[in-house]
C-alpha cells in the first residue's frame, strides 16, 4: 500500500518507516494522523517485524501539526457550528484520536526506535516520546512549541516526557518553549546517543534495530510489555504482572535454541510471532 506521508520498507525483520514530506518540513497533515496508526498496526499484525525504526527526510525531522489542521472544521479543532456542548465533545474525541495515533507505538509488540535530525517540534515531541528509544544527529533540537503559540500540549508530551527526563527539566522546557540542543538532550536522557550526521544516525539506529531483531521476539515483546507497565504502576503491581505474564508466556524453546546455537557456534534462529488477524 502507498502512503501520502510515509515510505515503509521491511528488511531482515526490521521495519523502516520514513516521514516523506521534506519540502513541507514533514508537518502533520490530516492524513498523517490516520496513516501512522494504520502502518504501525499492519506491521505489528504481520508477526515477522521485530523492530521498527522511525526516521525522516530533509532538514528537519518534523515541524509538528500543520496549521491547516487547526483551521479545519471537520475535525473539531477549528470549532464548527452547533450546540456548544456537542462541539466541545467533538473536540475531545479529536484529541483522543490524535493521542491514539502515538499510543500505537506503545501497543505494538515490537520496540520503536526514533531517529531524529534537525527540528523536532511540537507534535513531533508527542510522537517521539511514545517511542521506546530516541537517537538524534548533532544538528537536532527539540521544542515544546505549543507554549509558544498559546496552548497546552495535549497529545502526550506532558504525560510521557517527565517519565523520560527529570521532572524539573521537563517543566522548564514546557513552560519556556526553549530549544533543547542535541547535547542537552543526551545529557538529560531524552536521547540515547548523538550521531554526527543524519546518514550516520539512520545507519546506526538501523543497526541497533537489527541487533534487537536478532533476539527472541517473544522475550523482547515481554520486556517491552513489562517496562511500559512498570512505568505507570507500582513495583508491587509490576512484579505481580510479570509473574502472571510468565505463567502463560514463558516457554523453554527459545532458551533451548539460544544454548544450542551457542554450543554449535551459530546465530540462534527464533520463530516469528504469530500474525494477528486484520479482522474477525
N, C-alpha and C positions, 0 to 999 in steps of 0.2 A: 504494500500500500504506500502511496505517496502522501507526504505531509507538507503543509504550507510553511510551517515554522521550524521543521526539524528534518535532518537526514539521519537515518537509522541503519546501522550495519551490525552484523553479529559474526564474530570470528573466534574460534577456539574457546567457546563458552563465554566470551566477553561481548556484551552489547555496548556499542558506542553511539550515543545519542548526541547530535550536534545541533545547536541553535544555528539556523542558516539564513538569517536576515541581517547581514553585517551592515548594509547601507542604511538600515533603519536602527542601527545600534542594538539589534535583536530585542527591540521593545516588545512587550507582551500585549499583542492584539487579541481580539476575542477568540480567534482560532487557537491561539496558544493554550488558553485555559482548557479548551476541550480536547486538544490533541495530546497534551502531555500525559494526563492520567490514562488515556486510552493506550498510548505507547507503553507506559510502564506496566499496565495490566496485561497487555498482549505478550510482552517479553516475559513477565513473571509466569503467565499461564503456560508458556512453552515447556518449562521444566528443564531445558538444557542450558539456559542462561544462568551463569553462576556469579556474575558481577556486572554492574552497569556503570559506565563512565559517561558523565555529562560534561561536554565541553562546548566551545563556542567558536565563532569566526569573527574576523575583523579586529578593530582596535579595542573594542570593549566587549566584555562578556555579556552584559545585559544592562540596559538603561532603565529597567523596571516597566511599570504599567504604561502602555501607550495612552497618550492623552485622549485619543478618540474614544477609548473605552469609558472614560469618565463622563463623556458627553452623551453617551448612548442612553436613550430612554428604555430600550428593550431589556437591559439587564438590571435596571433598578438603580444603578449608580448615578444616572443623570436625573433622578427624580421621577417625573412622569405624572400623568393626570390620574385622578381617582381619589377615593376617600383616604384620608391621611394614614389611618391605622393600617390599611391594606398596602399602601405604597411603602410604608416603613417595614412592614413584614416582608414584602418582596425584597427590599434591600438586605434584610437579614439573611434570607435564603441565598442571595447572591454572594454575600460574604462567606457563608458556609461552603458554598460550591467552590469558591476560589481557594479556600483553605484546604479542601479535599484534594485539589489538584496536586498540592505539595505533600500532603499526608500520604499520598500514594507511594512515595518513596519509602516511608516507614512501614507501610503494609506489605511491601514487596518482600519475597523470600530471600532475595539476593542483596548484598550490600550495594549502595550507590555512592560513587566517588565523584566529586565535583572538581573540575579543572578550570580555574578562573584566571582570565587575563584582563588587563585594563580595568575599566569600571564595573563594579558590582553594586548596583544602585537600587534603592527602594525595594520593590518586589523581588528583585534578584537575591537580596539577602534573605527574604522569606523563603525563597526556594532553596538556597544552598544550606541554610541551617537545618533543613529537613533531611539532608543527605547524611550518610554515615561518616564520611570524611571529606575534608576540603583541602585542596592544594592550590597554589597560585604561582604566577610568574612575578618577577621582580617589579614589573610596572603596575601591578594590580593595586586597586584601592577599593574601599568599602564605605558606603554612605547610607545611613538610615534616612533616606530622603524625605520621608513622609513629614517629619517635624519641620522641614524647611518649606513645605507648601501648606502648612497649617492643618495637618491632620495627624491622627494617631495611627501608627502602623497596625494593621489588623489581619494579616494573613499568616502570622506565625513568628515573625522576628522577635517580638517582645515576650513570647512564650518559650521559644527554644534557645535564643541567644544567651540568656542568663544561665542556662544549663550547660553551655559550652565554654563560656569565658566568665571571669569573675563578675559578680553582680554589679559592683560599683562601676566597673569598666563598661559593661553593657548600658548602664544608666547614663553614663557620661556621653556616650555616642548617640543614644536615643534622644537625650534632651538637647544636645547641641547641634546635631546634624553634621558634625565634623567628618572629614575624611580620615579613615584608618588606613595607614600605609601597609604594604605587604610585610615590612619588617615588624611593625607593631602587631599585625595580625598573627604572625608566628610566635611573637613573644607572649601574647596573652592566650594562645591556644586555639584561635579561630581556625587557623590552617595548620596542617601537619608539617608542611615543607614548602619552601620557596624555591622555584626553579629560575634559572637566569633568563630564559626566553619562553615565548609561547610554544614554540616547537618542542623544546626540551620538556616543558610542562606536560603536554599531551602524551609524548612518548613515555615519560616517566610514570605518569598515572596509569596508562595502559599496561605498563609492566607490573605495577603493583596489583592492578585488577587481575592480570594473568596469574600472579602468584596466588591470589585468593581463589581463583578458579581451579587451581591445581589441588585444593584441599577438598575434603568430603563436603559436598553441598548440603547434606543433611546437618552436619556438625556446624557449618557456617550459618545456616538458617537458624539453628538452635541458639547459637551465640548471639546473633543479631536480635532474636526474639527476647533473650534474657537481658541483654544490655539495654534495649529500649524500655522493657518493662521495669527494670531496676531504676532507670532514670526518674520514673514517675511514681514509684512505690517504695515502701519501707524495706529495709534489709530483711526483716522477718517475712514479709509478704513475698519478697523476691526469692528467698530461699525455699519457701513453700511452693512457689510456682515452678522452680527448676526441678524440685523433687517430683512434682506431678508430671511435668513435661518428660523427664527421663523415664518415668514409668511406662509411657507409651512410645517414646521416640528413640530411646537408647537401644540399639541392636548391635551385636558384636561384629557384623560382617565388614563394616568399613575399617574397624580396628584390625581385624584379621588381615585384610588387604594391605593395610599400612605396614604391618610387621612382615608380611610375606614379601612385599615389594622391596623392603629394606634388606631383607636377607638375600634376595635374588639380585640386588644391585640395580633395580629399575625404578621408574616412577610409578607410584600407585595409580590405578585406574578405578574410579568410583562411578557407579551408575548415576545417571541424571535423576533429578527429582521427577515425580510423576506429573505429567501435564494436567492442568486444570481444564475442565470443560468450559467453553465460552458461554454456554447456557445450558439449562436443564430442560 
